[in-house]
Amino acid sequence: MSKKKKKGRKWKQRRRRRRNKHHLIPKSRGGADIPSNIILIDIDKHRCWHTLFGNLTLGEVIRLLERLKRIKEVKNAKEEVR
């Protein structure tokens, strides 16, 4: 096997190890260990997700962000009226 192929394989193995399983519906909230409920996510991004959103599901995060957007839009509209 060529050195280039060996380096490529080692790099891929390192990248794989830098990923974690992330449950779309957390196990602590009844989520199962099935492929449709799990995504592989970079370790740093996984840590950031839980730092920002704790145990919220993706749907809950989306609703939260939509709510924040509406609040900001109302605030901006009120400022324009002044």
mmCIF file as gemmi writes it, N, C-alpha and C atoms, coordinates in Angstrom:
data_model
loop_
_atom_site.group_PDB
_atom_site.id
_atom_site.type_symbol
_atom_site.label_atom_id
_atom_site.label_alt_id
_atom_site.label_comp_id
_atom_site.label_asym_id
_atom_site.label_entity_id
_atom_site.label_seq_id
_atom_site.pdbx_PDB_ins_code
_atom_site.Cartn_x
_atom_site.Cartn_y
_atom_site.Cartn_z
_atom_site.occupancy
_atom_site.B_iso_or_equiv
_atom_site.pdbx_formal_charge
_atom_site.auth_seq_id
_atom_site.auth_asym_id
_atom_site.pdbx_PDB_model_num
ATOM 1 N N . MET Axp A 1 ? 0.843 -1.179 0 1 0 ? 1 A 1
ATOM 2 C CA . MET Axp A 1 ? 0 0 0 1 0 ? 1 A 1
ATOM 3 C C . MET Axp A 1 ? 0.889 1.243 0 1 0 ? 1 A 1
ATOM 4 N N . SER Axp A 2 ? 0.533 2.22 -0.79 1 0 ? 2 A 1
ATOM 5 C CA . SER Axp A 2 ? 1.344 3.43 -0.89 1 0 ? 2 A 1
ATOM 6 C C . SER Axp A 2 ? 1.213 4.282 0.375 1 0 ? 2 A 1
ATOM 7 N N . LYS Axp A 3 ? 2.215 5.145 0.583 1 0 ? 3 A 1
ATOM 8 C CA . LYS Axp A 3 ? 2.191 6.032 1.756 1 0 ? 3 A 1
ATOM 9 C C . LYS Axp A 3 ? 0.998 6.978 1.702 1 0 ? 3 A 1
ATOM 10 N N . LYS Axp A 4 ? 0.65 7.415 0.497 1 0 ? 4 A 1
ATOM 11 C CA . LYS Axp A 4 ? -0.467 8.344 0.343 1 0 ? 4 A 1
ATOM 12 C C . LYS Axp A 4 ? -1.775 7.706 0.809 1 0 ? 4 A 1
ATOM 13 N N . LYS Axp A 5 ? -2.013 6.444 0.447 1 0 ? 5 A 1
ATOM 14 C CA . LYS Axp A 5 ? -3.225 5.747 0.862 1 0 ? 5 A 1
ATOM 15 C C . LYS Axp A 5 ? -3.242 5.541 2.375 1 0 ? 5 A 1
ATOM 16 N N . LYS Axp A 6 ? -2.062 5.197 2.952 1 0 ? 6 A 1
ATOM 17 C CA . LYS Axp A 6 ? -1.987 5.002 4.399 1 0 ? 6 A 1
ATOM 18 C C . LYS Axp A 6 ? -2.319 6.297 5.13 1 0 ? 6 A 1
ATOM 19 N N . LYS Axp A 7 ? -1.771 7.423 4.642 1 0 ? 7 A 1
ATOM 20 C CA . LYS Axp A 7 ? -2.051 8.717 5.269 1 0 ? 7 A 1
ATOM 21 C C . LYS Axp A 7 ? -3.528 9.047 5.177 1 0 ? 7 A 1
ATOM 22 N N . GLY Axp A 8 ? -4.122 8.792 4.015 1 0 ? 8 A 1
ATOM 23 C CA . GLY Axp A 8 ? -5.539 9.049 3.833 1 0 ? 8 A 1
ATOM 24 C C . GLY Axp A 8 ? -6.392 8.239 4.79 1 0 ? 8 A 1
ATOM 25 N N . ARG Axp A 9 ? -6.036 6.981 4.954 1 0 ? 9 A 1
ATOM 26 C CA . ARG Axp A 9 ? -6.789 6.097 5.845 1 0 ? 9 A 1
ATOM 27 C C . ARG Axp A 9 ? -6.655 6.562 7.292 1 0 ? 9 A 1
ATOM 28 N N . LYS Axp A 10 ? -5.432 6.938 7.705 1 0 ? 10 A 1
ATOM 29 C CA . LYS Axp A 10 ? -5.227 7.409 9.075 1 0 ? 10 A 1
ATOM 30 C C . LYS Axp A 10 ? -6.023 8.682 9.332 1 0 ? 10 A 1
ATOM 31 N N . TRP Axp A 11 ? -6.039 9.579 8.361 1 0 ? 11 A 1
ATOM 32 C CA . TRP Axp A 11 ? -6.782 10.829 8.515 1 0 ? 11 A 1
ATOM 33 C C . TRP Axp A 11 ? -8.255 10.543 8.699 1 0 ? 11 A 1
ATOM 34 N N . LYS Axp A 12 ? -8.803 9.616 7.891 1 0 ? 12 A 1
ATOM 35 C CA . LYS Axp A 12 ? -10.223 9.272 8.002 1 0 ? 12 A 1
ATOM 36 C C . LYS Axp A 12 ? -10.527 8.649 9.354 1 0 ? 12 A 1
ATOM 37 N N . GLN Axp A 13 ? -9.616 7.815 9.859 1 0 ? 13 A 1
ATOM 38 C CA . GLN Axp A 13 ? -9.83 7.197 11.163 1 0 ? 13 A 1
ATOM 39 C C . GLN Axp A 13 ? -9.826 8.252 12.257 1 0 ? 13 A 1
ATOM 40 N N . ARG Axp A 14 ? -8.913 9.224 12.157 1 0 ? 14 A 1
ATOM 41 C CA . ARG Axp A 14 ? -8.885 10.301 13.145 1 0 ? 14 A 1
ATOM 42 C C . ARG Axp A 14 ? -10.162 11.114 13.09 1 0 ? 14 A 1
ATOM 43 N N . ARG Axp A 15 ? -10.644 11.414 11.884 1 0 ? 15 A 1
ATOM 44 C CA . ARG Axp A 15 ? -11.872 12.196 11.737 1 0 ? 15 A 1
ATOM 45 C C . ARG Axp A 15 ? -13.055 11.432 12.323 1 0 ? 15 A 1
ATOM 46 N N . ARG Axp A 16 ? -13.108 10.121 12.106 1 0 ? 16 A 1
ATOM 47 C CA . ARG Axp A 16 ? -14.206 9.323 12.643 1 0 ? 16 A 1
ATOM 48 C C . ARG Axp A 16 ? -14.214 9.371 14.162 1 0 ? 16 A 1
ATOM 49 N N . ARG Axp A 17 ? -13.023 9.327 14.75 1 0 ? 17 A 1
ATOM 50 C CA . ARG Axp A 17 ? -12.939 9.335 16.209 1 0 ? 17 A 1
ATOM 51 C C . ARG Axp A 17 ? -13.353 10.683 16.781 1 0 ? 17 A 1
ATOM 52 N N . ARG Axp A 18 ? -13.353 11.727 15.966 1 0 ? 18 A 1
ATOM 53 C CA . ARG Axp A 18 ? -13.717 13.051 16.459 1 0 ? 18 A 1
ATOM 54 C C . ARG Axp A 18 ? -15.222 13.3 16.35 1 0 ? 18 A 1
ATOM 55 N N . ARG Axp A 19 ? -15.973 12.255 16.207 1 0 ? 19 A 1
ATOM 56 C CA . ARG Axp A 19 ? -17.426 12.398 16.108 1 0 ? 19 A 1
ATOM 57 C C . ARG Axp A 19 ? -18.107 11.669 17.253 1 0 ? 19 A 1
ATOM 58 N N . ASN Axp A 20 ? -19.241 12.183 17.641 1 0 ? 20 A 1
ATOM 59 C CA . ASN Axp A 20 ? -20.06 11.576 18.691 1 0 ? 20 A 1
ATOM 60 C C . ASN Axp A 20 ? -21.432 11.251 18.138 1 0 ? 20 A 1
ATOM 61 N N . LYS Axp A 21 ? -22.1 10.333 18.81 1 0 ? 21 A 1
ATOM 62 C CA . LYS Axp A 21 ? -23.499 10.07 18.492 1 0 ? 21 A 1
ATOM 63 C C . LYS Axp A 21 ? -24.332 11.138 19.176 1 0 ? 21 A 1
ATOM 64 N N . HIS Axp A 22 ? -25.225 11.736 18.431 1 0 ? 22 A 1
ATOM 65 C CA . HIS Axp A 22 ? -26.159 12.716 19.006 1 0 ? 22 A 1
ATOM 66 C C . HIS Axp A 22 ? -27.567 12.185 18.776 1 0 ? 22 A 1
ATOM 67 N N . HIS Axp A 23 ? -28.317 12.053 19.84 1 0 ? 23 A 1
ATOM 68 C CA . HIS Axp A 23 ? -29.695 11.567 19.746 1 0 ? 23 A 1
ATOM 69 C C . HIS Axp A 23 ? -30.615 12.74 19.436 1 0 ? 23 A 1
ATOM 70 N N . LEU Axp A 24 ? -31.374 12.652 18.366 1 0 ? 24 A 1
ATOM 71 C CA . LEU Axp A 24 ? -32.31 13.713 17.995 1 0 ? 24 A 1
ATOM 72 C C . LEU Axp A 24 ? -33.379 13.88 19.075 1 0 ? 24 A 1
ATOM 73 N N . ILE Axp A 25 ? -33.89 12.775 19.59 1 0 ? 25 A 1
ATOM 74 C CA . ILE Axp A 25 ? -34.737 12.782 20.779 1 0 ? 25 A 1
ATOM 75 C C . ILE Axp A 25 ? -33.863 12.18 21.885 1 0 ? 25 A 1
ATOM 76 N N . PRO Axp A 26 ? -33.482 12.984 22.871 1 0 ? 26 A 1
ATOM 77 C CA . PRO Axp A 26 ? -32.541 12.511 23.896 1 0 ? 26 A 1
ATOM 78 C C . PRO Axp A 26 ? -33.013 11.226 24.575 1 0 ? 26 A 1
ATOM 79 N N . LYS Axp A 27 ? -32.047 10.373 24.887 1 0 ? 27 A 1
ATOM 80 C CA . LYS Axp A 27 ? -32.37 9.117 25.571 1 0 ? 27 A 1
ATOM 81 C C . LYS Axp A 27 ? -33.056 9.394 26.9 1 0 ? 27 A 1
ATOM 82 N N . SER Axp A 28 ? -32.651 10.48 27.56 1 0 ? 28 A 1
ATOM 83 C CA . SER Axp A 28 ? -33.243 10.816 28.859 1 0 ? 28 A 1
ATOM 84 C C . SER Axp A 28 ? -34.708 11.217 28.737 1 0 ? 28 A 1
ATOM 85 N N . ARG Axp A 29 ? -35.147 11.474 27.491 1 0 ? 29 A 1
ATOM 86 C CA . ARG Axp A 29 ? -36.548 11.854 27.257 1 0 ? 29 A 1
ATOM 87 C C . ARG Axp A 29 ? -37.274 10.804 26.432 1 0 ? 29 A 1
ATOM 88 N N . GLY Axp A 30 ? -36.759 9.585 26.477 1 0 ? 30 A 1
ATOM 89 C CA . GLY Axp A 30 ? -37.443 8.476 25.828 1 0 ? 30 A 1
ATOM 90 C C . GLY Axp A 30 ? -36.949 8.144 24.426 1 0 ? 30 A 1
ATOM 91 N N . GLY Axp A 31 ? -35.918 8.827 23.959 1 0 ? 31 A 1
ATOM 92 C CA . GLY Axp A 31 ? -35.366 8.552 22.629 1 0 ? 31 A 1
ATOM 93 C C . GLY Axp A 31 ? -34.69 7.193 22.573 1 0 ? 31 A 1
ATOM 94 N N . ALA Axp A 32 ? -34.831 6.542 21.456 1 0 ? 32 A 1
ATOM 95 C CA . ALA Axp A 32 ? -34.278 5.195 21.298 1 0 ? 32 A 1
ATOM 96 C C . ALA Axp A 32 ? -32.891 5.239 20.659 1 0 ? 32 A 1
ATOM 97 N N . ASP Axp A 33 ? -32.181 4.137 20.819 1 0 ? 33 A 1
ATOM 98 C CA . ASP Axp A 33 ? -30.864 3.964 20.203 1 0 ? 33 A 1
ATOM 99 C C . ASP Axp A 33 ? -31.03 3.33 18.825 1 0 ? 33 A 1
ATOM 100 N N . ILE Axp A 34 ? -31.791 3.982 17.959 1 0 ? 34 A 1
ATOM 101 C CA . ILE Axp A 34 ? -32.017 3.457 16.613 1 0 ? 34 A 1
ATOM 102 C C . ILE Axp A 34 ? -31.438 4.436 15.593 1 0 ? 34 A 1
ATOM 103 N N . PRO Axp A 35 ? -31.032 3.943 14.43 1 0 ? 35 A 1
ATOM 104 C CA . PRO Axp A 35 ? -30.377 4.8 13.436 1 0 ? 35 A 1
ATOM 105 C C . PRO Axp A 35 ? -31.159 6.063 13.06 1 0 ? 35 A 1
ATOM 106 N N . SER Axp A 36 ? -32.48 5.994 13.028 1 0 ? 36 A 1
ATOM 107 C CA . SER Axp A 36 ? -33.261 7.175 12.635 1 0 ? 36 A 1
ATOM 108 C C . SER Axp A 36 ? -33.268 8.257 13.721 1 0 ? 36 A 1
ATOM 109 N N . ASN Axp A 37 ? -32.797 7.926 14.916 1 0 ? 37 A 1
ATOM 110 C CA . ASN Axp A 37 ? -32.754 8.896 16.011 1 0 ? 37 A 1
ATOM 111 C C . ASN Axp A 37 ? -31.338 9.369 16.313 1 0 ? 37 A 1
ATOM 112 N N . ILE Axp A 38 ? -30.363 8.894 15.552 1 0 ? 38 A 1
ATOM 113 C CA . ILE Axp A 38 ? -28.957 9.203 15.844 1 0 ? 38 A 1
ATOM 114 C C . ILE Axp A 38 ? -28.295 9.843 14.626 1 0 ? 38 A 1
ATOM 115 N N . ILE Axp A 39 ? -27.532 10.898 14.9 1 0 ? 39 A 1
ATOM 116 C CA . ILE Axp A 39 ? -26.661 11.462 13.865 1 0 ? 39 A 1
ATOM 117 C C . ILE Axp A 39 ? -25.245 11.516 14.434 1 0 ? 39 A 1
ATOM 118 N N . LEU Axp A 40 ? -24.267 11.401 13.559 1 0 ? 40 A 1
ATOM 119 C CA . LEU Axp A 40 ? -22.884 11.579 13.983 1 0 ? 40 A 1
ATOM 120 C C . LEU Axp A 40 ? -22.551 13.051 13.837 1 0 ? 40 A 1
ATOM 121 N N . ILE Axp A 41 ? -21.994 13.625 14.886 1 0 ? 41 A 1
ATOM 122 C CA . ILE Axp A 41 ? -21.7 15.049 14.886 1 0 ? 41 A 1
ATOM 123 C C . ILE Axp A 41 ? -20.302 15.257 15.466 1 0 ? 41 A 1
ATOM 124 N N . ASP Axp A 42 ? -19.598 16.226 14.939 1 0 ? 42 A 1
ATOM 125 C CA . ASP Axp A 42 ? -18.263 16.568 15.416 1 0 ? 42 A 1
ATOM 126 C C . ASP Axp A 42 ? -18.314 16.813 16.927 1 0 ? 42 A 1
ATOM 127 N N . ILE Axp A 43 ? -17.312 16.346 17.645 1 0 ? 43 A 1
ATOM 128 C CA . ILE Axp A 43 ? -17.286 16.433 19.106 1 0 ? 43 A 1
ATOM 129 C C . ILE Axp A 43 ? -17.476 17.873 19.583 1 0 ? 43 A 1
ATOM 130 N N . ASP Axp A 44 ? -16.763 18.817 18.976 1 0 ? 44 A 1
ATOM 131 C CA . ASP Axp A 44 ? -16.861 20.216 19.414 1 0 ? 44 A 1
ATOM 132 C C . ASP Axp A 44 ? -18.255 20.785 19.167 1 0 ? 44 A 1
ATOM 133 N N . LYS Axp A 45 ? -18.839 20.466 18.017 1 0 ? 45 A 1
ATOM 134 C CA . LYS Axp A 45 ? -20.199 20.941 17.713 1 0 ? 45 A 1
ATOM 135 C C . LYS Axp A 45 ? -21.216 20.302 18.648 1 0 ? 45 A 1
ATOM 136 N N . HIS Axp A 46 ? -20.985 19.036 18.998 1 0 ? 46 A 1
ATOM 137 C CA . HIS Axp A 46 ? -21.876 18.335 19.917 1 0 ? 46 A 1
ATOM 138 C C . HIS Axp A 46 ? -21.847 19.015 21.289 1 0 ? 46 A 1
ATOM 139 N N . ARG Axp A 47 ? -20.653 19.339 21.749 1 0 ? 47 A 1
ATOM 140 C CA . ARG Axp A 47 ? -20.504 20.01 23.042 1 0 ? 47 A 1
ATOM 141 C C . ARG Axp A 47 ? -21.194 21.375 23.01 1 0 ? 47 A 1
ATOM 142 N N . CYS Axp A 48 ? -21.011 22.119 21.918 1 0 ? 48 A 1
ATOM 143 C CA . CYS Axp A 48 ? -21.656 23.437 21.777 1 0 ? 48 A 1
ATOM 144 C C . CYS Axp A 48 ? -23.178 23.307 21.775 1 0 ? 48 A 1
ATOM 145 N N . TRP Axp A 49 ? -23.702 22.311 21.065 1 0 ? 49 A 1
ATOM 146 C CA . TRP Axp A 49 ? -25.152 22.098 21.007 1 0 ? 49 A 1
ATOM 147 C C . TRP Axp A 49 ? -25.717 21.985 22.423 1 0 ? 49 A 1
ATOM 148 N N . HIS Axp A 50 ? -25.094 21.107 23.236 1 0 ? 50 A 1
ATOM 149 C CA . HIS Axp A 50 ? -25.616 20.876 24.574 1 0 ? 50 A 1
ATOM 150 C C . HIS Axp A 50 ? -25.351 22.056 25.512 1 0 ? 50 A 1
ATOM 151 N N . THR Axp A 51 ? -24.305 22.816 25.256 1 0 ? 51 A 1
ATOM 152 C CA . THR Axp A 51 ? -24.061 24.022 26.042 1 0 ? 51 A 1
ATOM 153 C C . THR Axp A 51 ? -25.154 25.052 25.768 1 0 ? 51 A 1
ATOM 154 N N . LEU Axp A 52 ? -25.501 25.212 24.5 1 0 ? 52 A 1
ATOM 155 C CA . LEU Axp A 52 ? -26.511 26.206 24.122 1 0 ? 52 A 1
ATOM 156 C C . LEU Axp A 52 ? -27.941 25.755 24.401 1 0 ? 52 A 1
ATOM 157 N N . PHE Axp A 53 ? -28.244 24.51 24.057 1 0 ? 53 A 1
ATOM 158 C CA . PHE Axp A 53 ? -29.638 24.064 24.047 1 0 ? 53 A 1
ATOM 159 C C . PHE Axp A 53 ? -29.962 22.965 25.057 1 0 ? 53 A 1
ATOM 160 N N . GLY Axp A 54 ? -28.99 22.521 25.8 1 0 ? 54 A 1
ATOM 161 C CA . GLY Axp A 54 ? -29.241 21.483 26.799 1 0 ? 54 A 1
ATOM 162 C C . GLY Axp A 54 ? -29.826 20.232 26.179 1 0 ? 54 A 1
ATOM 163 N N . ASN Axp A 55 ? -30.959 19.813 26.696 1 0 ? 55 A 1
ATOM 164 C CA . ASN Axp A 55 ? -31.593 18.565 26.261 1 0 ? 55 A 1
ATOM 165 C C . ASN Axp A 55 ? -32.774 18.799 25.324 1 0 ? 55 A 1
ATOM 166 N N . LEU Axp A 56 ? -32.837 19.967 24.691 1 0 ? 56 A 1
ATOM 167 C CA . LEU Axp A 56 ? -33.944 20.249 23.777 1 0 ? 56 A 1
ATOM 168 C C . LEU Axp A 56 ? -33.811 19.409 22.511 1 0 ? 56 A 1
ATOM 169 N N . THR Axp A 57 ? -34.948 19.063 21.93 1 0 ? 57 A 1
ATOM 170 C CA . THR Axp A 57 ? -34.935 18.368 20.644 1 0 ? 57 A 1
ATOM 171 C C . THR Axp A 57 ? -34.749 19.396 19.538 1 0 ? 57 A 1
ATOM 172 N N . LEU Axp A 58 ? -34.471 18.934 18.347 1 0 ? 58 A 1
ATOM 173 C CA . LEU Axp A 58 ? -34.291 19.831 17.212 1 0 ? 58 A 1
ATOM 174 C C . LEU Axp A 58 ? -35.546 20.665 16.965 1 0 ? 58 A 1
ATOM 175 N N . GLY Axp A 59 ? -36.705 20.043 17.038 1 0 ? 59 A 1
ATOM 176 C CA . GLY Axp A 59 ? -37.966 20.755 16.848 1 0 ? 59 A 1
ATOM 177 C C . GLY Axp A 59 ? -38.16 21.856 17.88 1 0 ? 59 A 1
ATOM 178 N N . GLU Axp A 60 ? -37.801 21.578 19.128 1 0 ? 60 A 1
ATOM 179 C CA . GLU Axp A 60 ? -37.928 22.584 20.186 1 0 ? 60 A 1
ATOM 180 C C . GLU Axp A 60 ? -36.972 23.755 19.961 1 0 ? 60 A 1
ATOM 181 N N . VAL Axp A 61 ? -35.786 23.461 19.483 1 0 ? 61 A 1
ATOM 182 C CA . VAL Axp A 61 ? -34.81 24.523 19.195 1 0 ? 61 A 1
ATOM 183 C C . VAL Axp A 61 ? -35.321 25.398 18.058 1 0 ? 61 A 1
ATOM 184 N N . ILE Axp A 62 ? -35.864 24.775 17.024 1 0 ? 62 A 1
ATOM 185 C CA . ILE Axp A 62 ? -36.401 25.542 15.894 1 0 ? 62 A 1
ATOM 186 C C . ILE Axp A 62 ? -37.528 26.456 16.361 1 0 ? 62 A 1
ATOM 187 N N . ARG Axp A 63 ? -38.445 25.937 17.175 1 0 ? 63 A 1
ATOM 188 C CA . ARG Axp A 63 ? -39.547 26.769 17.69 1 0 ? 63 A 1
ATOM 189 C C . ARG Axp A 63 ? -39.02 27.914 18.552 1 0 ? 63 A 1
ATOM 190 N N . LEU Axp A 64 ? -38.005 27.646 19.363 1 0 ? 64 A 1
ATOM 191 C CA . LEU Axp A 64 ? -37.388 28.678 20.195 1 0 ? 64 A 1
ATOM 192 C C . LEU Axp A 64 ? -36.802 29.791 19.334 1 0 ? 64 A 1
ATOM 193 N N . LEU Axp A 65 ? -36.057 29.409 18.294 1 0 ? 65 A 1
ATOM 194 C CA . LEU Axp A 65 ? -35.432 30.4 17.417 1 0 ? 65 A 1
ATOM 195 C C . LEU Axp A 65 ? -36.471 31.201 16.642 1 0 ? 65 A 1
ATOM 196 N N . GLU Axp A 66 ? -37.558 30.539 16.217 1 0 ? 66 A 1
ATOM 197 C CA . GLU Axp A 66 ? -38.642 31.261 15.528 1 0 ? 66 A 1
ATOM 198 C C . GLU Axp A 66 ? -39.293 32.27 16.464 1 0 ? 66 A 1
ATOM 199 N N . ARG Axp A 67 ? -39.478 31.871 17.715 1 0 ? 67 A 1
ATOM 200 C CA . ARG Axp A 67 ? -40.074 32.775 18.704 1 0 ? 67 A 1
ATOM 201 C C . ARG Axp A 67 ? -39.18 33.993 18.939 1 0 ? 67 A 1
ATOM 202 N N . LEU Axp A 68 ? -37.875 33.75 19.056 1 0 ? 68 A 1
ATOM 203 C CA . LEU Axp A 68 ? -36.937 34.86 19.24 1 0 ? 68 A 1
ATOM 204 C C . LEU Axp A 68 ? -36.95 35.801 18.04 1 0 ? 68 A 1
ATOM 205 N N . LYS Axp A 69 ? -37.064 35.242 16.856 1 0 ? 69 A 1
ATOM 206 C CA . LYS Axp A 69 ? -37.121 36.062 15.644 1 0 ? 69 A 1
ATOM 207 C C . LYS Axp A 69 ? -38.368 36.949 15.649 1 0 ? 69 A 1
ATOM 208 N N . ARG Axp A 70 ? -39.519 36.374 16.016 1 0 ? 70 A 1
ATOM 209 C CA . ARG Axp A 70 ? -40.764 37.166 16.076 1 0 ? 70 A 1
ATOM 210 C C . ARG Axp A 70 ? -40.653 38.283 17.108 1 0 ? 70 A 1
ATOM 211 N N . ILE Axp A 71 ? -40.074 37.994 18.263 1 0 ? 71 A 1
ATOM 212 C CA . ILE Axp A 71 ? -39.893 39.007 19.308 1 0 ? 71 A 1
ATOM 213 C C . ILE Axp A 71 ? -39.03 40.151 18.785 1 0 ? 71 A 1
ATOM 214 N N . LYS Axp A 72 ? -37.951 39.79 18.091 1 0 ? 72 A 1
ATOM 215 C CA . LYS Axp A 72 ? -37.055 40.812 17.54 1 0 ? 72 A 1
ATOM 216 C C . LYS Axp A 72 ? -37.774 41.658 16.485 1 0 ? 72 A 1
ATOM 217 N N . GLU Axp A 73 ? -38.575 41.021 15.637 1 0 ? 73 A 1
ATOM 218 C CA . GLU Axp A 73 ? -39.309 41.751 14.597 1 0 ? 73 A 1
ATOM 219 C C . GLU Axp A 73 ? -40.311 42.726 15.217 1 0 ? 73 A 1
ATOM 220 N N . VAL Axp A 74 ? -41.006 42.311 16.267 1 0 ? 74 A 1
ATOM 221 C CA . VAL Axp A 74 ? -41.96 43.19 16.947 1 0 ? 74 A 1
ATOM 222 C C . VAL Axp A 74 ? -41.224 44.363 17.578 1 0 ? 74 A 1
ATOM 223 N N . LYS Axp A 75 ? -40.109 44.086 18.205 1 0 ? 75 A 1
ATOM 224 C CA . LYS Axp A 75 ? -39.311 45.141 18.835 1 0 ? 75 A 1
ATOM 225 C C . LYS Axp A 75 ? -38.851 46.159 17.791 1 0 ? 75 A 1
ATOM 226 N N . ASN Axp A 76 ? -38.358 45.672 16.641 1 0 ? 76 A 1
ATOM 227 C CA . ASN Axp A 76 ? -37.899 46.568 15.572 1 0 ? 76 A 1
ATOM 228 C C . ASN Axp A 76 ? -39.051 47.384 15.009 1 0 ? 76 A 1
ATOM 229 N N . ALA Axp A 77 ? -40.217 46.789 14.876 1 0 ? 77 A 1
ATOM 230 C CA . ALA Axp A 77 ? -41.39 47.504 14.357 1 0 ? 77 A 1
ATOM 231 C C . ALA Axp A 77 ? -41.808 48.626 15.313 1 0 ? 77 A 1
ATOM 232 N N . LYS Axp A 78 ? -41.754 48.36 16.614 1 0 ? 78 A 1
ATOM 233 C CA . LYS Axp A 78 ? -42.086 49.37 17.605 1 0 ? 78 A 1
ATOM 234 C C . LYS Axp A 78 ? -41.091 50.537 17.56 1 0 ? 78 A 1
ATOM 235 N N . GLU Axp A 79 ? -39.82 50.238 17.349 1 0 ? 79 A 1
ATOM 236 C CA . GLU Axp A 79 ? -38.803 51.284 17.273 1 0 ? 79 A 1
ATOM 237 C C . GLU Axp A 79 ? -38.988 52.159 16.039 1 0 ? 79 A 1
ATOM 238 N N . GLU Axp A 80 ? -39.463 51.563 14.937 1 0 ? 80 A 1
ATOM 239 C CA . GLU Axp A 80 ? -39.688 52.327 13.708 1 0 ? 80 A 1
ATOM 240 C C . GLU Axp A 80 ? -40.861 53.294 13.87 1 0 ? 80 A 1
ATOM 241 N N . VAL Axp A 81 ? -41.843 52.932 14.667 1 0 ? 81 A 1
ATOM 242 C CA . VAL Axp A 81 ? -43.024 53.767 14.872 1 0 ? 81 A 1
ATOM 243 C C . VAL Axp A 81 ? -42.64 55.036 15.636 1 0 ? 81 A 1
ATOM 244 N N . ARG Axp A 82 ? -41.708 54.958 16.503 1 0 ? 82 A 1
ATOM 245 C CA . ARG Axp A 82 ? -41.302 56.101 17.331 1 0 ? 82 A 1
ATOM 246 C C . ARG Axp A 82 ? -40.763 57.206 16.527 1 0 ? 82 A 1
